[in-house]
Amino acid sequence: MMDSKRDVKDQETERVSKVTAVLLKSRTGEFDLESILFLKLRGLGIYDLGCIGDCINLERLDLSGNNITNLAPLSSLRLLQILNVSANRISNLEDISCCDSLQSLNVAGNLISR
């Protein structure tokens, strides 16, 4: 019981400022970024999406509970169907307007005025 509490605490305190290829590969077990179809990076303190745009076949992405302000790196994700960026610091959605496959978008708890 003690170990499971410790594991949960370690996960909660993990903080990442920037998305890197090493982070993506370690989280997914995929060798190539192009092979990643689903990605869950919730509550890690991320503010820089870094190389996430290299995951060109990504279909589902959960970035909720971070410190993201800029969605520009997501503009290359043409196959993205589900995007959760709730609870971030986003004020503009223009950068994801070219994500033509997007079917579900959660932007609750951001700084979007319209």
Rosetta constraint file for C-alpha pairs under 8 A:
AtomPair CA 1 CA 5 HARMONIC 6.53 0.50
AtomPair CA 2 CA 6 HARMONIC 6.37 0.50
AtomPair CA 3 CA 7 HARMONIC 6.17 0.50
AtomPair CA 4 CA 8 HARMONIC 6.29 0.50
AtomPair CA 5 CA 9 HARMONIC 6.22 0.50
AtomPair CA 6 CA 10 HARMONIC 6.13 0.50
AtomPair CA 7 CA 11 HARMONIC 6.31 0.50
AtomPair CA 8 CA 12 HARMONIC 6.20 0.50
AtomPair CA 9 CA 13 HARMONIC 6.23 0.50
AtomPair CA 10 CA 14 HARMONIC 6.23 0.50
AtomPair CA 12 CA 43 HARMONIC 7.88 0.50
AtomPair CA 14 CA 44 HARMONIC 6.17 0.50
AtomPair CA 15 CA 44 HARMONIC 4.65 0.50
AtomPair CA 15 CA 45 HARMONIC 5.37 0.50
AtomPair CA 15 CA 46 HARMONIC 7.38 0.50
AtomPair CA 16 CA 44 HARMONIC 5.46 0.50
AtomPair CA 16 CA 45 HARMONIC 5.68 0.50
AtomPair CA 16 CA 46 HARMONIC 5.42 0.50
AtomPair CA 17 CA 44 HARMONIC 7.68 0.50
AtomPair CA 17 CA 45 HARMONIC 5.92 0.50
AtomPair CA 17 CA 46 HARMONIC 4.42 0.50
AtomPair CA 17 CA 47 HARMONIC 5.60 0.50
AtomPair CA 17 CA 48 HARMONIC 6.30 0.50
AtomPair CA 18 CA 46 HARMONIC 5.62 0.50
AtomPair CA 18 CA 47 HARMONIC 6.27 0.50
AtomPair CA 18 CA 48 HARMONIC 4.58 0.50
AtomPair CA 18 CA 49 HARMONIC 5.89 0.50
AtomPair CA 18 CA 50 HARMONIC 5.84 0.50
AtomPair CA 19 CA 23 HARMONIC 6.40 0.50
AtomPair CA 19 CA 24 HARMONIC 7.16 0.50
AtomPair CA 19 CA 46 HARMONIC 7.13 0.50
AtomPair CA 19 CA 48 HARMONIC 6.38 0.50
AtomPair CA 19 CA 49 HARMONIC 5.05 0.50
AtomPair CA 19 CA 50 HARMONIC 4.87 0.50
AtomPair CA 19 CA 51 HARMONIC 6.25 0.50
AtomPair CA 19 CA 52 HARMONIC 6.49 0.50
AtomPair CA 20 CA 24 HARMONIC 6.32 0.50
AtomPair CA 20 CA 50 HARMONIC 6.02 0.50
AtomPair CA 20 CA 51 HARMONIC 5.81 0.50
AtomPair CA 20 CA 52 HARMONIC 7.46 0.50
AtomPair CA 21 CA 25 HARMONIC 6.03 0.50
AtomPair CA 21 CA 33 HARMONIC 7.32 0.50
AtomPair CA 21 CA 51 HARMONIC 6.57 0.50
AtomPair CA 21 CA 52 HARMONIC 7.93 0.50
AtomPair CA 22 CA 26 HARMONIC 6.02 0.50
AtomPair CA 23 CA 27 HARMONIC 6.04 0.50
AtomPair CA 24 CA 28 HARMONIC 6.12 0.50
AtomPair CA 24 CA 30 HARMONIC 7.99 0.50
AtomPair CA 24 CA 33 HARMONIC 7.38 0.50
AtomPair CA 25 CA 29 HARMONIC 5.30 0.50
AtomPair CA 25 CA 30 HARMONIC 5.29 0.50
AtomPair CA 25 CA 31 HARMONIC 6.08 0.50
AtomPair CA 25 CA 32 HARMONIC 7.53 0.50
AtomPair CA 25 CA 33 HARMONIC 7.15 0.50
AtomPair CA 26 CA 30 HARMONIC 7.65 0.50
AtomPair CA 28 CA 36 HARMONIC 7.17 0.50
AtomPair CA 28 CA 39 HARMONIC 7.39 0.50
AtomPair CA 30 CA 35 HARMONIC 6.47 0.50
AtomPair CA 30 CA 36 HARMONIC 6.57 0.50
AtomPair CA 31 CA 35 HARMONIC 7.61 0.50
AtomPair CA 32 CA 36 HARMONIC 7.43 0.50
AtomPair CA 33 CA 54 HARMONIC 6.23 0.50
AtomPair CA 33 CA 55 HARMONIC 4.90 0.50
AtomPair CA 33 CA 56 HARMONIC 7.76 0.50
AtomPair CA 34 CA 54 HARMONIC 6.70 0.50
AtomPair CA 34 CA 55 HARMONIC 4.79 0.50
AtomPair CA 34 CA 56 HARMONIC 5.62 0.50
AtomPair CA 34 CA 57 HARMONIC 5.72 0.50
AtomPair CA 34 CA 58 HARMONIC 7.68 0.50
AtomPair CA 35 CA 55 HARMONIC 7.27 0.50
AtomPair CA 35 CA 57 HARMONIC 6.75 0.50
AtomPair CA 36 CA 55 HARMONIC 6.14 0.50
AtomPair CA 36 CA 57 HARMONIC 6.58 0.50
AtomPair CA 36 CA 58 HARMONIC 5.81 0.50
AtomPair CA 37 CA 55 HARMONIC 7.83 0.50
AtomPair CA 37 CA 57 HARMONIC 5.83 0.50
AtomPair CA 37 CA 58 HARMONIC 4.16 0.50
AtomPair CA 37 CA 59 HARMONIC 5.23 0.50
AtomPair CA 37 CA 60 HARMONIC 6.54 0.50
AtomPair CA 38 CA 58 HARMONIC 5.98 0.50
AtomPair CA 38 CA 59 HARMONIC 6.03 0.50
AtomPair CA 38 CA 60 HARMONIC 4.79 0.50
AtomPair CA 38 CA 61 HARMONIC 5.97 0.50
AtomPair CA 39 CA 58 HARMONIC 7.60 0.50
AtomPair CA 39 CA 60 HARMONIC 6.35 0.50
AtomPair CA 39 CA 61 HARMONIC 4.95 0.50
AtomPair CA 39 CA 62 HARMONIC 6.29 0.50
AtomPair CA 40 CA 61 HARMONIC 5.97 0.50
AtomPair CA 40 CA 62 HARMONIC 4.70 0.50
AtomPair CA 40 CA 63 HARMONIC 6.50 0.50
AtomPair CA 41 CA 61 HARMONIC 7.94 0.50
AtomPair CA 41 CA 62 HARMONIC 5.91 0.50
AtomPair CA 41 CA 63 HARMONIC 5.13 0.50
AtomPair CA 41 CA 64 HARMONIC 7.37 0.50
AtomPair CA 42 CA 62 HARMONIC 6.31 0.50
AtomPair CA 42 CA 63 HARMONIC 5.09 0.50
AtomPair CA 42 CA 64 HARMONIC 5.01 0.50
AtomPair CA 42 CA 65 HARMONIC 5.70 0.50
AtomPair CA 42 CA 66 HARMONIC 6.73 0.50
AtomPair CA 43 CA 63 HARMONIC 7.49 0.50
AtomPair CA 43 CA 64 HARMONIC 6.32 0.50
AtomPair CA 43 CA 65 HARMONIC 4.37 0.50
AtomPair CA 43 CA 66 HARMONIC 5.07 0.50
AtomPair CA 44 CA 65 HARMONIC 7.39 0.50
AtomPair CA 44 CA 66 HARMONIC 5.95 0.50
AtomPair CA 45 CA 65 HARMONIC 7.44 0.50
AtomPair CA 45 CA 66 HARMONIC 4.62 0.50
AtomPair CA 45 CA 67 HARMONIC 5.66 0.50
AtomPair CA 46 CA 66 HARMONIC 5.17 0.50
AtomPair CA 46 CA 67 HARMONIC 5.51 0.50
AtomPair CA 46 CA 68 HARMONIC 6.25 0.50
AtomPair CA 47 CA 66 HARMONIC 6.70 0.50
AtomPair CA 47 CA 67 HARMONIC 4.64 0.50
AtomPair CA 47 CA 68 HARMONIC 4.30 0.50
AtomPair CA 47 CA 69 HARMONIC 6.78 0.50
AtomPair CA 48 CA 68 HARMONIC 6.52 0.50
AtomPair CA 48 CA 70 HARMONIC 7.60 0.50
AtomPair CA 49 CA 68 HARMONIC 7.59 0.50
AtomPair CA 49 CA 70 HARMONIC 7.87 0.50
AtomPair CA 49 CA 71 HARMONIC 7.63 0.50
AtomPair CA 49 CA 73 HARMONIC 6.31 0.50
AtomPair CA 50 CA 73 HARMONIC 7.02 0.50
AtomPair CA 51 CA 55 HARMONIC 7.88 0.50
AtomPair CA 51 CA 73 HARMONIC 7.25 0.50
AtomPair CA 52 CA 73 HARMONIC 6.47 0.50
AtomPair CA 52 CA 74 HARMONIC 7.01 0.50
AtomPair CA 53 CA 73 HARMONIC 5.03 0.50
AtomPair CA 53 CA 74 HARMONIC 5.33 0.50
AtomPair CA 53 CA 75 HARMONIC 7.17 0.50
AtomPair CA 53 CA 76 HARMONIC 5.63 0.50
AtomPair CA 53 CA 77 HARMONIC 6.30 0.50
AtomPair CA 54 CA 76 HARMONIC 7.73 0.50
AtomPair CA 55 CA 77 HARMONIC 7.23 0.50
AtomPair CA 56 CA 76 HARMONIC 6.51 0.50
AtomPair CA 56 CA 77 HARMONIC 5.18 0.50
AtomPair CA 56 CA 78 HARMONIC 7.12 0.50
AtomPair CA 56 CA 79 HARMONIC 7.31 0.50
AtomPair CA 57 CA 77 HARMONIC 6.91 0.50
AtomPair CA 57 CA 78 HARMONIC 7.73 0.50
AtomPair CA 57 CA 79 HARMONIC 5.93 0.50
AtomPair CA 57 CA 80 HARMONIC 7.48 0.50
AtomPair CA 58 CA 77 HARMONIC 6.55 0.50
AtomPair CA 58 CA 79 HARMONIC 6.27 0.50
AtomPair CA 58 CA 80 HARMONIC 5.60 0.50
AtomPair CA 59 CA 79 HARMONIC 5.57 0.50
AtomPair CA 59 CA 80 HARMONIC 4.08 0.50
AtomPair CA 59 CA 81 HARMONIC 5.14 0.50
AtomPair CA 59 CA 82 HARMONIC 6.47 0.50
AtomPair CA 60 CA 80 HARMONIC 5.99 0.50
AtomPair CA 60 CA 81 HARMONIC 5.93 0.50
AtomPair CA 60 CA 82 HARMONIC 4.68 0.50
AtomPair CA 60 CA 83 HARMONIC 6.08 0.50
AtomPair CA 61 CA 80 HARMONIC 7.59 0.50
AtomPair CA 61 CA 82 HARMONIC 6.21 0.50
AtomPair CA 61 CA 83 HARMONIC 5.01 0.50
AtomPair CA 61 CA 84 HARMONIC 6.36 0.50
AtomPair CA 62 CA 83 HARMONIC 5.97 0.50
AtomPair CA 62 CA 84 HARMONIC 4.71 0.50
AtomPair CA 62 CA 85 HARMONIC 6.45 0.50
AtomPair CA 63 CA 83 HARMONIC 7.79 0.50
AtomPair CA 63 CA 84 HARMONIC 5.85 0.50
AtomPair CA 63 CA 85 HARMONIC 4.99 0.50
AtomPair CA 63 CA 86 HARMONIC 7.42 0.50
AtomPair CA 64 CA 84 HARMONIC 5.81 0.50
AtomPair CA 64 CA 85 HARMONIC 4.57 0.50
AtomPair CA 64 CA 86 HARMONIC 4.72 0.50
AtomPair CA 64 CA 87 HARMONIC 5.67 0.50
AtomPair CA 64 CA 88 HARMONIC 6.62 0.50
AtomPair CA 65 CA 85 HARMONIC 7.46 0.50
AtomPair CA 65 CA 86 HARMONIC 6.40 0.50
AtomPair CA 65 CA 87 HARMONIC 4.69 0.50
AtomPair CA 65 CA 88 HARMONIC 5.71 0.50
AtomPair CA 66 CA 87 HARMONIC 6.70 0.50
AtomPair CA 66 CA 88 HARMONIC 5.20 0.50
AtomPair CA 67 CA 88 HARMONIC 4.97 0.50
AtomPair CA 67 CA 89 HARMONIC 5.74 0.50
AtomPair CA 68 CA 88 HARMONIC 5.36 0.50
AtomPair CA 68 CA 89 HARMONIC 5.53 0.50
AtomPair CA 68 CA 90 HARMONIC 6.26 0.50
AtomPair CA 69 CA 88 HARMONIC 6.99 0.50
AtomPair CA 69 CA 89 HARMONIC 4.92 0.50
AtomPair CA 69 CA 90 HARMONIC 4.35 0.50
AtomPair CA 69 CA 91 HARMONIC 6.89 0.50
AtomPair CA 70 CA 90 HARMONIC 6.57 0.50
AtomPair CA 70 CA 92 HARMONIC 7.89 0.50
AtomPair CA 71 CA 75 HARMONIC 7.39 0.50
AtomPair CA 71 CA 90 HARMONIC 7.77 0.50
AtomPair CA 71 CA 93 HARMONIC 7.26 0.50
AtomPair CA 71 CA 95 HARMONIC 5.74 0.50
AtomPair CA 71 CA 96 HARMONIC 6.76 0.50
AtomPair CA 72 CA 95 HARMONIC 4.89 0.50
AtomPair CA 72 CA 96 HARMONIC 7.10 0.50
AtomPair CA 74 CA 95 HARMONIC 7.18 0.50
AtomPair CA 74 CA 96 HARMONIC 6.32 0.50
AtomPair CA 74 CA 99 HARMONIC 8.00 0.50
AtomPair CA 75 CA 95 HARMONIC 5.68 0.50
AtomPair CA 75 CA 96 HARMONIC 5.23 0.50
AtomPair CA 75 CA 97 HARMONIC 7.58 0.50
AtomPair CA 75 CA 98 HARMONIC 6.15 0.50
AtomPair CA 75 CA 99 HARMONIC 6.36 0.50
AtomPair CA 76 CA 98 HARMONIC 7.90 0.50
AtomPair CA 76 CA 99 HARMONIC 7.46 0.50
AtomPair CA 77 CA 99 HARMONIC 6.11 0.50
AtomPair CA 78 CA 98 HARMONIC 7.04 0.50
AtomPair CA 78 CA 99 HARMONIC 4.79 0.50
AtomPair CA 78 CA 100 HARMONIC 5.96 0.50
AtomPair CA 78 CA 101 HARMONIC 6.30 0.50
AtomPair CA 79 CA 99 HARMONIC 7.03 0.50
AtomPair CA 79 CA 100 HARMONIC 7.33 0.50
AtomPair CA 79 CA 101 HARMONIC 5.39 0.50
AtomPair CA 79 CA 102 HARMONIC 7.52 0.50
AtomPair CA 80 CA 99 HARMONIC 6.44 0.50
AtomPair CA 80 CA 100 HARMONIC 7.86 0.50
AtomPair CA 80 CA 101 HARMONIC 5.71 0.50
AtomPair CA 80 CA 102 HARMONIC 5.57 0.50
AtomPair CA 81 CA 101 HARMONIC 5.21 0.50
AtomPair CA 81 CA 102 HARMONIC 4.05 0.50
AtomPair CA 81 CA 103 HARMONIC 5.10 0.50
AtomPair CA 81 CA 104 HARMONIC 6.39 0.50
AtomPair CA 82 CA 102 HARMONIC 6.02 0.50
AtomPair CA 82 CA 103 HARMONIC 6.02 0.50
AtomPair CA 82 CA 104 HARMONIC 4.73 0.50
AtomPair CA 82 CA 105 HARMONIC 6.12 0.50
AtomPair CA 83 CA 102 HARMONIC 7.48 0.50
AtomPair CA 83 CA 104 HARMONIC 6.20 0.50
AtomPair CA 83 CA 105 HARMONIC 4.96 0.50
AtomPair CA 83 CA 106 HARMONIC 6.42 0.50
AtomPair CA 84 CA 105 HARMONIC 5.83 0.50
AtomPair CA 84 CA 106 HARMONIC 4.68 0.50
AtomPair CA 84 CA 107 HARMONIC 6.60 0.50
AtomPair CA 85 CA 105 HARMONIC 7.74 0.50
AtomPair CA 85 CA 106 HARMONIC 5.92 0.50
AtomPair CA 85 CA 107 HARMONIC 5.33 0.50
AtomPair CA 85 CA 108 HARMONIC 7.70 0.50
AtomPair CA 86 CA 106 HARMONIC 5.64 0.50
AtomPair CA 86 CA 107 HARMONIC 4.46 0.50
AtomPair CA 86 CA 108 HARMONIC 4.73 0.50
AtomPair CA 86 CA 109 HARMONIC 5.57 0.50
AtomPair CA 86 CA 110 HARMONIC 6.50 0.50
AtomPair CA 87 CA 107 HARMONIC 7.35 0.50
AtomPair CA 87 CA 108 HARMONIC 6.30 0.50
AtomPair CA 87 CA 109 HARMONIC 4.47 0.50
AtomPair CA 87 CA 110 HARMONIC 5.62 0.50
AtomPair CA 88 CA 109 HARMONIC 6.70 0.50
AtomPair CA 88 CA 110 HARMONIC 5.35 0.50
AtomPair CA 89 CA 110 HARMONIC 5.11 0.50
AtomPair CA 89 CA 111 HARMONIC 5.73 0.50
AtomPair CA 90 CA 110 HARMONIC 5.33 0.50
AtomPair CA 90 CA 111 HARMONIC 5.48 0.50
AtomPair CA 90 CA 112 HARMONIC 6.43 0.50
AtomPair CA 91 CA 110 HARMONIC 6.68 0.50
AtomPair CA 91 CA 111 HARMONIC 4.61 0.50
AtomPair CA 91 CA 112 HARMONIC 4.27 0.50
AtomPair CA 91 CA 113 HARMONIC 7.00 0.50
AtomPair CA 92 CA 112 HARMONIC 6.17 0.50
AtomPair CA 93 CA 97 HARMONIC 6.95 0.50
